[in-house]
Amino acid sequence: MYAAVTKTTLPADSRLNDRVTPGDFLDCYETRSNMRAPDAAEIIVDFPDWAQWLVGVRNALTAPFGLLKDGPEGVEKIGAFPIEYSSDQEVIAGFNDKHLEFRVSVGSAEGKVWLATWVQTHNLGGRLYLCGIMPFHILIARNALARVARATGPDRPARAI
């Protein structure tokens, strides 16, 4: 049984809103959960094998263009993503590359966890990259939130925030 994951708007109090400008890409999905944002983020970046394989394909295809596989070294990360902000209610992570800037926000409020992605492209390469990964991005994001919901199911109660 799949957990309900729905497309939504980014909550008004998300710190990610400070980055959004006209023309940027922004999507947001949510599911029911009382999990704290850092705990949900840990589940979200723990990609299943099929998603890890897709990331490997992405890395192989973009290597000739000099795109980063991971964020910069020497900073606190969640998965491959440098953490920009973290509280019990929201984690924002991501980095800038020559073709685009991106951040993901994992938030928790009012019995829901959301996963939002913001991207600002810098050139044609960034726009082409975004178009190419979009179907996989949606699949991975929805799967990630379904895993969060399952982790807080009846046999694994969520920790209160």
C-alpha positions in Angstrom: 0.0 0.0 0.0 1.4 3.4 -1.0 1.2 6.4 1.4 -0.7 9.4 0.1 1.7 12.0 -1.4 0.1 15.1 -2.8 1.4 18.1 -4.7 1.0 21.3 -2.7 2.4 24.8 -2.4 5.4 25.7 -0.4 4.3 26.9 3.1 4.5 30.7 3.5 6.8 30.4 6.5 9.4 28.2 4.7 12.9 29.8 4.5 13.1 28.6 0.9 10.7 31.3 -0.1 13.5 33.9 0.4 15.2 32.4 -2.7 12.3 32.2 -5.2 12.2 34.7 -8.0 10.0 34.8 -11.1 11.1 32.1 -13.6 12.6 29.8 -11.1 11.5 26.2 -10.8 9.7 25.3 -7.5 7.7 22.2 -6.7 6.4 20.9 -3.4 4.9 17.6 -2.2 3.6 16.6 1.2 2.4 13.6 3.2 1.0 13.0 6.6 3.6 12.6 9.3 4.6 14.1 12.7 8.2 13.4 12.1 10.7 16.1 12.8 12.3 17.7 9.6 15.8 16.4 10.2 14.5 12.8 10.7 12.4 13.0 7.6 15.4 14.4 5.7 17.6 11.4 6.7 15.0 9.1 5.2 14.6 11.2 2.1 18.3 11.1 1.2 18.6 7.4 1.8 17.8 6.6 -1.8 16.6 3.1 -2.7 18.8 1.1 -5.1 16.9 2.1 -8.2 17.2 5.9 -7.4 21.0 5.4 -6.6 21.3 3.8 -10.0 19.6 6.8 -11.6 22.0 9.2 -9.8 24.9 7.1 -11.1 23.6 7.4 -14.6 23.2 11.2 -14.1 26.8 11.5 -12.8 28.2 9.5 -15.8 26.3 11.6 -18.3 27.2 15.0 -16.8 30.9 14.2 -15.9 32.1 15.4 -19.3 30.5 18.8 -18.6 32.3 19.2 -15.3 29.2 19.3 -13.2 29.5 18.6 -9.4 28.4 15.2 -8.2 28.3 16.3 -4.6 28.4 19.6 -2.8 31.6 21.2 -1.6 33.8 19.3 0.9 34.3 20.3 4.5 30.7 21.3 5.3 28.0 19.5 7.2 25.9 17.5 4.8 22.8 15.4 4.6 23.5 12.8 1.9 25.4 14.6 -0.8 23.8 17.9 0.0 25.4 20.6 2.2 23.1 21.8 4.9 22.3 25.5 4.7 19.8 25.6 7.6 18.4 23.1 10.1 15.8 23.2 12.8 13.2 20.7 14.0 10.7 22.3 11.6 12.8 22.7 8.4 16.0 21.6 6.8 17.4 23.3 3.7 20.2 21.8 1.8 21.8 22.1 -1.7 24.5 23.9 -3.6 25.4 26.1 -6.5 26.9 24.8 -9.7 27.9 26.6 -12.9 24.6 25.6 -14.7 22.2 26.1 -11.8 21.6 26.6 -8.1 19.3 24.3 -6.2 18.0 23.8 -2.7 15.6 21.3 -1.2 13.5 22.0 1.8 12.2 19.3 4.1 9.7 20.7 6.5 7.4 19.5 9.2 4.3 21.2 10.5 0.7 20.5 11.5 1.0 16.7 11.0 2.6 16.9 7.6 6.0 16.6 6.1 6.8 18.4 2.9 9.6 18.2 0.4 10.2 21.2 -1.9 12.7 21.7 -4.6 13.8 25.1 -5.9 16.0 25.5 -8.9 17.4 28.6 -10.6 19.0 27.9 -13.9 21.9 30.0 -15.2 22.2 29.0 -18.8 20.9 26.8 -21.6 22.7 23.8 -20.1 20.9 24.3 -16.8 17.5 24.5 -18.5 18.2 21.4 -20.6 19.4 19.5 -17.5 16.3 20.5 -15.5 14.0 19.3 -18.4 16.0 16.0 -18.7 15.8 15.1 -15.0 12.2 16.3 -14.3 10.4 12.9 -14.7 13.0 11.2 -12.5 12.9 14.1 -9.9 9.1 13.7 -9.5 9.4 10.0 -9.1 12.2 10.2 -6.6 10.5 13.0 -4.6 7.1 11.2 -4.4 8.9 7.9 -3.4 10.9 9.7 -0.7 7.8 11.1 1.0 6.0 7.8 0.7 9.0 6.3 2.6 8.6 9.0 5.3 4.9 8.2 5.7 5.6 4.5 5.9 8.3 5.1 8.6 5.7 6.8 10.7 3.0 4.2 10.1 1.1 2.4 12.9 4.0 0.1 13.6 6.5 2.9 13.9 5.0 6.0 15.7 6.4 9.4 14.9 8.3 11.4 17.4 6.4 14.5 18.4 7.8 17.8 17.4 
